[in-house]
Amino acid sequence: MKWFKLYTDLAQHPRLRILAFEDRWHYVSLMCAKADGTLDEAPALRDKMLSVHLGLSAVEMDAVKDRLMDVELITEDWDIINWDDKQSADATGAARKRRQRARAKLPKQENIETRIKNKEQSVTVTGQSRDSHGTDNRFTEFYDAYPKKVGRGAAEKAYKKIKESDHALVMQDLRRRSWPEDRKFIPNPSTYINQTRWLDEPDSASTKNNSGDFYV
């Protein structure tokens, strides 16, 4: 399919506004014929093709030509006056498409430093929270205080999912608990986090839980 540029002031062109609406359409249709090469055919064949293209009889064709020539939009040979001025250097958009394909081949920039402000939380374009260092510091404080040092990776992954406001509650819970001497009765730190154990209500006395839970 061939394309051509339809210049933006077409609707307000003073010479076109002189014409009736049907002749304005005839002019646009002639521009299409110019773009697909119809106007470059031999005169006899060209006139027959234009008659079909415009849907006009020979008599009607002559009348349309006269009206368009009167406002200096076409020549005696039906050619569009100042056609080249109405077209860009890249009328088909091929250059634009080549530029788009070239951009698509560029490697993705995964570490763009541009930051987007958000009302709730500022994040980088990569989607990483600006608060990531704060989360790391809070987890380190938690892990240092937790009495059982196992499964650090799983615990850190779980800790990043909790709310920042819960950190103070976690640390408060760690300080108030009476931990059993036997570490096997202390849950892994990831279990403690995933089960939100800091929300448990402590018993009034420290007793051993036969299910393997920790003392409170």
C-alpha positions in Angstrom: 0.0 0.0 0.0 1.4 3.4 -1.0 1.1 6.5 1.2 1.3 10.2 0.8 1.4 13.1 3.2 -1.8 15.1 3.5 -0.6 18.6 4.4 -2.2 19.9 7.5 -3.7 23.2 6.2 -5.8 21.4 3.6 -9.1 22.1 5.4 -8.3 25.8 5.6 -6.7 26.2 2.2 -8.4 29.4 0.7 -8.5 28.0 -2.8 -10.1 24.8 -1.6 -12.7 26.7 0.5 -13.9 28.3 -2.7 -14.9 24.9 -4.1 -18.0 22.9 -3.3 -17.6 20.0 -0.9 -17.7 17.4 -3.7 -14.8 19.2 -5.6 -12.7 19.3 -2.4 -13.1 15.5 -2.3 -12.3 15.2 -6.0 -9.0 17.1 -5.3 -8.1 14.8 -2.4 -8.9 11.8 -4.6 -6.7 13.2 -7.3 -3.9 13.4 -4.8 -4.3 9.7 -4.1 -4.2 9.1 -7.8 -1.0 11.1 -8.0 0.6 9.0 -5.2 -0.3 5.7 -6.8 1.1 6.7 -10.2 -2.2 7.0 -12.1 -1.5 10.5 -13.2 1.8 9.3 -14.8 0.1 7.0 -17.3 -0.3 7.9 -21.0 -3.1 10.5 -21.4 -5.7 8.2 -23.0 -5.2 5.5 -20.4 -4.9 8.0 -17.6 -8.2 9.7 -18.4 -10.0 6.3 -18.4 -8.4 5.3 -15.1 -9.3 8.7 -13.6 -12.9 8.3 -14.7 -13.1 5.0 -12.9 -11.1 6.4 -9.9 -13.4 9.5 -9.5 -16.6 7.7 -10.5 -17.4 10.4 -13.1 -18.5 10.5 -16.7 -16.3 12.2 -19.4 -18.5 15.3 -19.3 -18.4 15.4 -15.5 -14.6 14.9 -15.7 -14.2 18.0 -17.9 -16.3 20.1 -15.5 -14.3 19.0 -12.5 -11.0 19.7 -14.3 -12.2 23.2 -15.2 -13.2 24.1 -11.7 -10.0 22.8 -10.2 -7.9 24.6 -12.8 -9.8 27.8 -12.1 -8.4 27.9 -8.6 -5.0 26.7 -9.8 -4.9 23.4 -8.0 -4.2 21.2 -11.0 -2.8 21.5 -14.5 -4.3 20.7 -17.9 -2.8 17.2 -17.5 -4.5 16.7 -14.1 -1.2 17.0 -12.3 -1.2 18.4 -8.8 0.3 21.9 -8.7 3.2 22.2 -6.2 3.0 18.5 -5.4 6.6 18.3 -4.2 6.0 21.2 -1.8 3.1 19.3 -0.3 5.2 16.2 0.4 8.0 15.6 2.9 11.3 14.1 2.0 10.0 10.9 3.5 6.5 10.7 2.2 6.2 7.0 2.8 7.4 7.1 6.4 10.1 4.6 5.6 12.8 6.6 7.4 10.7 6.9 10.5 10.1 3.2 10.5 13.9 2.5 10.2 14.5 4.8 13.2 11.9 2.9 15.2 13.5 -0.5 14.3 16.9 0.9 15.3 15.7 2.1 18.6 14.0 -1.3 19.2 17.4 -3.0 18.8 19.1 -0.9 21.4 19.9 -2.8 24.7 17.6 -2.2 27.5 19.0 0.2 30.1 18.3 -1.7 33.3 20.1 0.7 35.7 18.6 4.1 34.7 19.2 6.5 37.5 16.1 8.7 36.6 13.7 8.7 39.5 10.0 9.0 39.4 8.2 10.8 42.3 5.3 8.9 43.7 2.9 10.2 46.4 3.3 7.0 48.4 6.9 6.0 47.7 9.7 7.2 45.4 11.1 4.5 43.2 13.7 4.3 40.4 12.7 3.4 36.9 14.0 -0.1 37.6 11.3 -0.4 40.2 13.7 -0.7 43.1 12.6 1.2 46.2 14.7 4.1 47.4 14.1 2.6 50.9 16.0 -0.6 50.1 19.0 0.4 52.2 16.7 1.2 55.1 15.2 -2.3 54.8 18.6 -3.8 54.9 19.5 -1.9 58.0 16.3 -2.9 59.8 16.8 -6.6 58.9 20.3 -6.5 60.2 19.1 -5.1 63.5 16.5 -7.8 63.6 18.8 -10.7 62.7 21.5 -9.5 65.2 18.9 -9.5 68.0 17.3 -12.8 67.1 18.6 -15.7 69.2 18.7 -18.3 66.5 21.1 -17.6 63.5 19.9 -19.9 60.7 18.4 -19.4 57.2 19.6 -15.8 56.9 18.7 -15.6 53.2 15.1 -16.8 53.7 14.7 -14.6 56.7 15.9 -11.5 54.8 13.5 -12.2 51.9 10.6 -12.6 54.3 11.6 -9.5 56.3 11.4 -7.3 53.2 7.7 -8.0 52.9 6.7 -6.7 56.3 5.7 -3.0 56.8 8.3 -0.5 58.0 6.0 0.3 60.9 6.1 -3.3 62.1 9.9 -3.1 62.7 9.5 -1.4 66.0 6.9 -4.0 67.1 9.3 -6.8 66.1 12.2 -5.4 68.1 10.0 -4.8 71.1 8.8 -8.4 70.9 12.3 -9.8 70.7 13.3 -7.8 73.8 10.3 -8.9 76.0 10.4 -12.6 75.2 12.1 -15.2 77.4 13.8 -17.5 75.0 14.3 -21.2 75.8 17.8 -22.4 76.3 17.4 -25.3 73.9 17.5 -23.6 70.4 15.5 -26.4 68.8 12.4 -24.9 70.5 13.1 -21.5 68.9 11.6 -21.2 65.4 13.8 -20.2 62.5 13.8 -16.4 62.0 11.9 -16.8 58.6 9.2 -18.8 60.4 8.9 -16.1 63.1 8.5 -13.5 60.4 6.2 -15.3 58.0 3.9 -16.3 60.9 3.9 -12.7 62.4 4.9 -14.1 65.8 5.5 -10.6 67.1 1.7 -10.3 67.3 1.3 -13.3 69.6 0.0 -12.5 73.1 2.7 -13.7 75.6 1.6 -16.0 78.5 1.9 -14.8 82.1 4.5 -17.5 82.8 7.2 -19.1 80.8 6.2 -22.7 79.9 7.5 -25.1 77.3 5.2 -25.7 74.3 5.2 -29.4 73.5 4.4 -28.7 69.9 8.0 -27.4 69.5 7.1 -23.7 69.6 9.2 -21.4 71.6 8.7 -20.3 75.2 7.0 -17.1 76.0 
